């Protein structure tokens, strides 16, 4: 399985999740890491990916590279979200198989589940209903990635695993208000309002939607945990064509509660105004994390602790964000 002699290719190592996984692998003594920037290797180009795998001896692939964003970005660029993510997945998974690589970890998202899936969302809810329209193209791509891994396992005997995180936040998040997720967007809004001495901050939606939030270091820890599971322990908890694993805390809060918590962490003295003309997205997206708990893992970061650490990182790195 995964040991200090393993050579691991981390696709997307500069992103929030990929960089956290790199840190976690290094903490566990795995130093044979192969990484490429987008300029060095465009994962949407099949021939380039084929040549890369042909030139490098790799034991394990972590597929953390993806085009990601919040409601605004998904609404604005649906074609890019489905095309880029499908191309990355198709090329990396297929060319890893062609190169004889037996082990791969695919990172998905909780948006794979139907908009009205029973809460908390169990892995068996996949493909049982309509997706949330605001991020359907991205979700379809991620579902395809799961099924691609399962299909290669089924036909070729590979050991490709998939983990589906809930909403992530933490160091190296994207704090650009045009295309960021809810936690960094709120943090940036409250921070900027505090600096500018603005009397209020506008938050999209009614604030009534529920969301679950996982610190990226917990996600990295879970990913490396799943990578290192022996085959018997892994296969005892999954079904071959329902093999993806939810990764979350098992707890959620309303967006209004989150906004007030971020406001407290940032120490912003003004008011919160909810713009009810903007979409809420899915009413609730809580993951059932029983499968992963049964395997022996659970989250460690409390939300306020994680937000405080993230805001500290933001302040230290604000000049380059």
C-alpha positions as CSV (number, residue, x, y, z in Angstrom):
1,X,0.0,0.0,0.0
2,X,1.3,3.5,0.9
3,X,4.7,3.6,2.5
4,X,7.8,5.9,2.6
5,X,9.1,4.4,-0.6
6,X,6.0,5.1,-2.6
7,X,6.2,7.6,-5.4
8,X,3.0,9.7,-5.5
9,X,1.9,12.1,-8.2
10,X,-0.3,14.8,-6.7
11,X,-2.3,16.5,-9.5
12,X,-3.4,19.9,-8.4
13,X,-0.7,20.4,-5.7
14,X,-1.0,24.2,-5.7
15,X,-4.7,24.2,-4.8
16,X,-6.1,24.3,-1.3
17,X,-6.8,20.5,-1.2
18,X,-3.7,19.4,-3.2
19,X,-1.3,21.4,-1.1
20,X,-2.9,20.1,2.1
21,X,-2.5,16.5,0.9
22,X,1.2,17.2,0.0
23,X,1.7,18.5,3.6
24,X,0.0,15.4,5.1
25,X,2.0,13.0,2.9
26,X,5.3,14.7,3.9
27,X,4.3,14.5,7.6
28,X,3.9,10.8,7.2
29,X,7.4,10.4,5.7
30,X,6.4,10.2,2.0
31,X,8.9,12.4,0.2
32,X,8.9,10.9,-3.3
33,X,6.3,13.4,-4.6
34,X,5.9,14.2,-8.2
35,X,4.2,17.6,-8.9
36,X,3.7,19.7,-12.0
37,X,2.3,23.2,-12.4
38,X,-0.4,23.8,-15.1
39,X,2.3,25.5,-17.2
40,X,4.5,22.4,-17.0
41,X,1.6,19.9,-17.6
42,X,-1.8,20.8,-19.0
43,X,-4.0,17.9,-17.7
44,X,-6.6,18.7,-20.3
45,X,-4.2,17.6,-23.1
46,X,-4.2,13.9,-23.5
47,X,-0.9,13.5,-25.3
48,X,0.9,15.6,-22.7
49,X,-0.6,13.5,-19.9
50,X,0.3,10.2,-21.7
51,X,3.9,11.4,-22.2
52,X,4.1,12.4,-18.5
53,X,3.1,9.0,-17.2
54,X,5.4,7.3,-19.7
55,X,8.4,9.3,-18.5
56,X,7.7,8.9,-14.7
57,X,7.6,5.8,-12.5
58,X,4.6,6.5,-10.3
59,X,3.0,4.2,-7.7
60,X,0.0,6.3,-6.6
61,X,-2.0,9.2,-8.2
62,X,-3.9,11.7,-6.2
63,X,-6.3,13.5,-8.5
64,X,-7.0,16.8,-6.7
65,X,-6.8,19.0,-9.8
66,X,-10.2,20.5,-10.8
67,X,-11.9,23.7,-11.8
68,X,-13.9,24.8,-8.8
69,X,-16.0,27.7,-7.6
70,X,-19.1,28.8,-5.8
71,X,-22.6,29.5,-7.0
72,X,-21.7,32.6,-8.9
73,X,-18.8,30.9,-10.8
74,X,-20.9,27.8,-11.5
75,X,-23.8,29.9,-12.8
76,X,-21.5,32.0,-15.0
77,X,-19.2,29.4,-16.5
78,X,-21.1,26.1,-16.8
79,X,-19.4,25.0,-20.0
80,X,-15.9,25.4,-18.5
81,X,-16.9,23.6,-15.4
82,X,-18.1,20.5,-17.2
83,X,-15.5,20.5,-20.0
84,X,-12.4,21.1,-18.0
85,X,-13.2,18.7,-15.2
86,X,-14.2,15.9,-17.6
87,X,-11.0,16.4,-19.7
88,X,-8.8,16.3,-16.6
89,X,-10.5,13.2,-15.2
90,X,-10.6,11.3,-18.5
91,X,-6.9,12.0,-19.2
92,X,-5.5,11.3,-15.8
93,X,-7.5,8.2,-15.0
94,X,-7.2,6.6,-18.4
95,X,-3.5,7.4,-18.9
96,X,-2.7,6.2,-15.3
97,X,-4.3,2.9,-16.3
98,X,-2.4,2.8,-19.6
99,X,0.9,3.3,-17.6
100,X,0.1,0.4,-15.4
101,X,-0.6,2.4,-12.2
102,X,-2.8,0.4,-9.9
103,X,-3.7,2.9,-7.3
104,X,-5.4,6.3,-7.6
105,X,-7.5,8.6,-5.4
106,X,-10.1,10.7,-7.0
107,X,-11.5,13.8,-5.2
108,X,-15.1,14.7,-5.8
109,X,-17.7,16.8,-4.1
110,X,-20.9,16.5,-2.1
111,X,-22.7,18.3,-4.9
112,X,-22.9,14.9,-6.6
113,X,-26.1,14.1,-4.6
114,X,-29.7,15.1,-5.7
115,X,-30.9,18.5,-4.5
116,X,-33.7,16.9,-2.5
117,X,-31.7,13.8,-1.2
118,X,-32.7,12.6,2.2
119,X,-30.6,14.1,5.0
120,X,-28.0,13.3,5.9
121,X,-26.9,12.2,2.4
122,X,-25.8,8.6,2.3
123,X,-23.6,7.3,-0.5
124,X,-26.5,5.2,-1.8
125,X,-28.4,8.5,-2.7
126,X,-26.2,9.0,-5.8
127,X,-28.2,9.1,-9.0
128,X,-31.6,8.9,-7.3
129,X,-32.9,12.3,-8.2
130,X,-32.4,15.7,-9.9
131,X,-29.2,17.7,-9.2
132,X,-29.0,21.2,-7.9
133,X,-29.3,23.3,-11.1
134,X,-26.7,25.9,-10.0
135,X,-23.8,23.4,-10.1
136,X,-25.2,20.6,-12.2
137,X,-22.4,20.7,-14.9
138,X,-19.7,20.3,-12.2
139,X,-21.6,17.6,-10.4
140,X,-22.1,15.6,-13.6
141,X,-18.4,15.7,-14.2
142,X,-17.6,14.5,-10.7
143,X,-20.2,11.7,-11.0
144,X,-18.5,10.6,-14.2
145,X,-15.2,10.5,-12.4
146,X,-16.6,8.2,-9.7
147,X,-18.1,5.9,-12.3
148,X,-14.9,5.9,-14.4
149,X,-12.9,4.8,-11.3
150,X,-15.4,2.0,-10.6
151,X,-15.5,0.9,-14.2
152,X,-11.8,0.6,-14.5
153,X,-11.7,-1.4,-11.2
154,X,-14.5,-3.6,-12.5
155,X,-12.9,-4.3,-15.9
156,X,-9.2,-4.1,-15.2
157,X,-8.8,-4.9,-11.5
158,X,-7.3,-1.5,-10.6
159,X,-7.6,0.0,-7.1
160,X,-9.0,3.4,-7.8
161,X,-10.8,5.0,-4.9
162,X,-13.0,8.1,-4.6
163,X,-13.6,10.5,-1.7
164,X,-16.4,13.1,-1.6
165,X,-15.8,16.0,0.7
166,X,-18.4,18.4,2.0
167,X,-17.7,22.2,1.7
168,X,-14.0,22.8,2.4
169,X,-12.2,25.8,3.8
170,X,-8.8,26.6,5.1
171,X,-5.3,27.9,4.2
172,X,-4.7,28.6,0.5
173,X,-8.4,28.9,-0.1
174,X,-9.6,31.2,-2.9
175,X,-10.6,34.6,-1.5
176,X,-11.6,36.2,-4.8
177,X,-15.2,37.4,-4.4
178,X,-16.0,36.7,-8.1
179,X,-15.5,32.9,-7.8
180,X,-14.9,31.9,-4.2
181,X,-16.9,29.5,-2.0
182,X,-19.0,30.8,0.9
183,X,-16.5,30.7,3.8
184,X,-13.7,32.6,2.0
185,X,-16.2,34.9,0.4
186,X,-17.7,35.8,3.8
187,X,-14.3,36.2,5.4
188,X,-13.1,38.5,2.6
189,X,-16.3,40.6,2.8
190,X,-16.2,41.1,6.5
191,X,-12.5,41.8,6.5
192,X,-12.8,44.4,3.7
193,X,-15.8,46.0,5.4
194,X,-13.9,46.2,8.7
195,X,-10.9,47.9,7.1
196,X,-13.2,50.3,5.2
197,X,-15.4,50.9,8.3
198,X,-18.5,50.0,6.3
199,X,-21.8,49.8,8.4
200,X,-23.0,46.5,6.9
201,X,-22.1,43.4,4.8
202,X,-24.4,41.9,2.3
203,X,-24.8,38.1,2.3
204,X,-26.4,36.2,-0.6
205,X,-29.7,34.4,0.0
206,X,-32.0,34.1,3.0
207,X,-29.4,32.6,5.3
208,X,-31.7,29.7,6.0
209,X,-29.9,27.1,3.9
210,X,-27.9,24.6,5.9
211,X,-24.3,23.7,5.1
212,X,-21.6,21.5,6.5
213,X,-18.0,22.7,6.6
214,X,-14.7,20.7,6.8
215,X,-11.3,22.0,7.4
216,X,-8.9,21.2,4.5
217,X,-6.4,19.6,6.8
218,X,-9.0,17.2,8.0
219,X,-9.8,16.5,4.3
220,X,-6.1,15.8,3.6
221,X,-5.9,13.5,6.7
222,X,-9.0,11.6,5.5
223,X,-7.6,11.3,2.0
224,X,-4.3,9.9,3.1
225,X,-6.1,7.6,5.5
226,X,-8.2,6.2,2.6
227,X,-5.2,5.9,0.4
228,X,-3.4,3.8,3.1
229,X,-6.3,1.4,3.9
230,X,-5.5,-2.2,3.1
231,X,-7.8,-3.7,0.4
232,X,-9.7,-5.9,2.9
233,X,-10.6,-3.1,5.2
234,X,-11.6,-0.9,2.3
235,X,-13.7,-3.5,0.4
236,X,-15.5,-4.6,3.6
237,X,-17.2,-1.2,3.7
238,X,-18.1,-0.5,0.1
239,X,-19.9,-2.0,-2.9
240,X,-18.0,-2.2,-6.2
241,X,-20.4,0.2,-8.0
242,X,-21.1,2.3,-5.0
243,X,-17.6,2.8,-3.7
244,X,-17.3,6.5,-3.1
245,X,-16.7,7.6,0.5
246,X,-18.3,10.7,2.1
247,X,-15.8,13.0,4.0
248,X,-17.3,15.5,6.4
249,X,-18.0,16.3,10.1
250,X,-21.5,15.0,10.2
251,X,-22.7,18.4,11.5
252,X,-24.1,21.5,9.8
253,X,-25.2,25.0,10.5
254,X,-27.3,27.7,8.7
255,X,-25.6,30.2,6.5
256,X,-26.9,32.9,8.9
257,X,-25.1,31.1,11.8
258,X,-22.0,30.8,9.7
259,X,-22.1,34.5,8.8
260,X,-22.3,35.5,12.4
261,X,-19.5,33.1,13.3
262,X,-17.2,34.6,10.6
263,X,-18.2,38.1,11.7
264,X,-17.1,37.2,15.2
265,X,-13.8,35.7,14.1
266,X,-13.0,38.7,11.9
267,X,-14.2,41.0,14.8
268,X,-16.4,43.1,12.4
269,X,-18.7,45.4,14.4
270,X,-21.3,46.1,11.6
271,X,-24.6,44.5,10.6
272,X,-25.4,41.6,8.3
273,X,-27.9,42.2,5.5
274,X,-29.3,39.2,3.6
275,X,-30.1,39.7,-0.1
276,X,-33.1,37.4,-0.5
277,X,-33.2,38.0,-4.3
278,X,-30.0,35.8,-4.6
279,X,-30.2,32.0,-4.7
280,X,-29.7,29.8,-1.6
281,X,-28.7,26.8,-3.6
282,X,-29.7,23.4,-2.1
283,X,-31.7,23.8,1.2
284,X,-29.4,21.3,3.0
285,X,-26.3,19.3,2.2
286,X,-25.3,17.3,5.2
287,X,-23.2,14.2,4.5
288,X,-23.7,10.8,6.2
289,X,-20.2,9.9,7.2
290,X,-21.0,6.5,8.7
291,X,-19.0,4.6,6.0
292,X,-15.8,6.5,6.8
293,X,-16.3,6.3,10.6
294,X,-16.7,2.6,10.3
295,X,-13.4,2.5,8.5
296,X,-11.8,4.3,11.5
297,X,-11.6,8.0,10.7
298,X,-13.4,11.2,11.9
299,X,-12.9,14.9,11.7
300,X,-10.8,16.7,14.3
301,X,-11.2,20.5,13.7
302,X,-14.0,22.4,15.4
303,X,-15.6,25.0,13.1
304,X,-14.7,28.1,15.1
305,X,-11.1,26.8,15.6
306,X,-10.8,26.2,11.9
307,X,-12.2,29.6,10.9
308,X,-9.9,31.3,13.4
309,X,-6.8,29.6,11.9
310,X,-8.0,30.3,8.4
311,X,-8.5,34.0,9.1
312,X,-5.0,34.2,10.6
313,X,-3.6,32.6,7.4
314,X,-5.6,35.1,5.3
315,X,-4.2,38.1,7.2
316,X,-0.7,36.8,6.9
317,X,-1.1,36.3,3.1
318,X,-3.5,39.0,2.2
319,X,-1.0,41.0,0.3
320,X,-0.6,38.2,-2.4
321,X,-4.3,37.2,-2.5
